Amino acid sequence: MITTLYRWRFLFLVFLVGLCALLWPGVRAGVQVDNSLAAWFLEDDPALVAYQEFQERFGNDEVVIIGVHDSTTLLTPGNSQRLRHLSLALEAHPAVAAVLSAGTTTVPTPNGLHAARPLLDSGATPAAARRYLSRRPTLRQQLFSPDYRTARLLVVLRASPNFDDQRGEILTQLRRITGAHVPRGSYWLGGVGVVYAGLNALSQQDFGLFLGLGYALMFVLIWLLYRNLWLLLYTLGIVSLATYVTLGVYGLLGYRLNLMTVLLPVIIILLGLMDALHVVNERNHLARPGSTGPADTLQALRNLARPCLATMLTTVAGFLALLSSPMAILRVFGVFAALGIGLCLVFTFGLGVLVLPYAAPSPRATRITSNRLVTFYELVLRHRRLATAASVWLVALGLWGATRLRADTYTLGYLPANHLVVHDHQALEAAWGPYLPLELLVEPRSGYSLASPAVLQAAAAFADSARTLRSAGQVFGFQSLYQAGLETRYGPRGGQLLGQASAVQDMDARLRQDYPQLLAQFVHQPSGTGRITVSGRMLSARQLTATTDTLLRMASHTLGPVARVRPAGYQPLYARITNYVTTSQTNSLLLSFLLVLGLVWVFVGNFRLAVLALIPNVFPVVVLLGVMGWAGIAMDTATVSIAAIVLSFCTDDTVHFIHAYREQRRRGLGPAAARHRTVAHVGPTIVLTSAVLFGGYAVMLLASLQTVFLFGLLTSLSIAAALYGEVIIFPLLLERFDRD
């Protein structure tokens, strides 16, 4: 096969050029970013279906909260005019469905409920507005803070098919509009969408920058080690082509980069560099003084065809184990990571016959590393008890730390403390209080409707209970519309009339006639479903789940006899990610270990050796999980994939080590001599690739974004642990369990 590939190498080159040209539209489309819910959840996921039903009933639930602040009071003619003009400018934006604020609120004239005027019209004095709001506490709570220094504007965004792609630009425009009407430093933007837009923008910027710097450092190190431009072209070509073709297919199939698939280049460079340097190392061992031509290159490729195919299959199997995940984003990531790994094998051999014959052998780095590694191995054998004890201690410490590991997600914590989104969030919570919406759906039981006095009173009682929670603030729902209307008509005590059927029926008719759009935001007439929004603090997924459970218990106590209550909107999806991450990590790791064990067993033909080979693969995963547990690093969407990456890294080196060891045994060497020869033969590649990859990923420690920092930190530590497992633990296991 290698000889045939060499004979047709230039035709292969033409094929590559044509393939790259055909895939260019896919690459251009694939590198676009899409972190929409469709990328994260399966189409038939019950949580996603429920969220889509909620949006169909009440529209887009994404709300931008804008806080406007004045150090003295907002009830001045100038501030009133500013709030009116800002509200109108925001309403005029095509992506905005509605703005609920003091600037858009209309109130009845003295003539009655039907004739309305703006709350902050030019004829109303600040004192009159204050008096009006003081008699209507439900309305005041939604518009101003108790000291009237902060006003809240709820900007309801319009749903659209490509809303997720446009979110960042829409928020930038809303911030620009606000800045044109309010002095700098006197306004803040908050909301789930604001946090995610900031996180997406910074993650793309930081990840692209530091991954690029890391790649540059890796190839600089390769140049310094081998001092050969052809070898540099060979390794760079494998990684670049595999990445390009993977992204091309990815884009042509309609996928876009997301928080997980942006890691595809990370996987490809790991496997691409490792197999490439194993080929280079093998050729350096075969090179004879004065030898020319492609003979050594072709023989090196023949020698490594079987182990490289085995590493590809075991690693592909590990990533395809992610198909067991309940998350669409992890399934897609596993499939295309597997594709990229397969392409690495193709280009390792395809470019091997094209490029490597032109590169003069450079055995210096291999020879120096080999000699030092053999010396180090002999030192380990002289102190095998100490090395064994250290290894057992590290495993025990890792397992103990893994028991402390928790699954959680706190998106705001990924941003640096000086980020604009973090500053706005802190200022908004300090001036206004909890502001993030947590949605609940209320479905009246048989014999009741949302306008039933019993349901309205129960909803009001639930709102009073919810406000006592430390993590909750204001509560506004369908019952609040009736309360506000009754207060408008009867004064501050109007809310007490929720139990009177005649007053409620009259108010229901007036709301349907005079405020149908406002009513539709909290009441879905066809299904008779009501909406209650609890303003909460920015919480982690685990904390959000606990808060939601508490709210549901309160709702069961107050609303339970007359209605069913369930969580709705985006927050349940956010909370469910934690459960999915835990399930995905557990299932995929267990399945991948079993697949790797089976494939290695088939490859080496010896079950005992296959089990021994699995141990150095497990060791860095244990270290990784232990470090995360001891350091308090949660297992979330930013860290869940690292274990799979570590497994792929270890499997590759382990298979090459086993292959070389078995070859030495077949040649008649005893176990001790075979281990020494294997360490000298394969060890240099393991050490050099580890050094190159460790240096590249350690660059990410300079990033300001926590996700990039953690990825660089944990990947670097895992690479170091994998090196320890391959050059210390695995040889010790062979020395102990594979004797003469």
Secondary structure, 3 states (H helix, E strand, C coil): CHHHHHHCHHHHHHHHHHHHHHHHHHHHHHCCECCCHHHHECCCCHHHHHHHHHHHHHCCCCEEEEEEECCCCCCCHHHHHHHHHHHHHHHCCCCEEEEECCCCCEEEECCEEEEEEECCCCCCCHHHHHHHHHCCHHHHHHHECCCCCEEEEEEEECCCCCHHHHHHHHHHHHHHHHHHHCCCCCEEEECHHHHHHHHHHHHHHHHHHHHHHHHHHHHHHHHHHHCCHHHHHHHHHHHHHHHHHHHHHHHHCCCCECCCHHHHHHHHHHHHHHHHHHHHHHHHHHCCCCCCCCHHHHHHHHHHHHHHHHHHHHHHHHHHHHHHCCEHHHHHHHHHHHHHHHHHHHHHHHHHHHHHHHCCCCHHHHHHHHHHHHHHHHHHHHCHHHHHHHHHHHHHHHHHHHCCCCECCCHHHHCCCCCHHHHHHHHHHHHCCCCEEEEEEEEECCCCCCCCHHHHHHHHHHHHHHCCCCCEEEEEEHHHHHHHHHHHHHCHHHHHHHHCHHHHHHHHHHHHHHCHHHHHCCEECCCCEEEEEEEECCCCHHHHHHHHHHHHHHHHHHCCCCEEEEEECCHHHHHHHHHHHHHHHHHHHHHHHHHHHHHHHHHHCCHHHHHHHHHHHHHHHHHHHHHHHHHCCCECCCCCCHHHHHHHHHHHHHHHHHHHHHHHHHCCCCHHHHHHHHHHHHHHHHHHHHHHHHHHHHHHHHCCCHHHHHHHHHHHHHHHHHHHHHHHHHHHHHHHHCCC
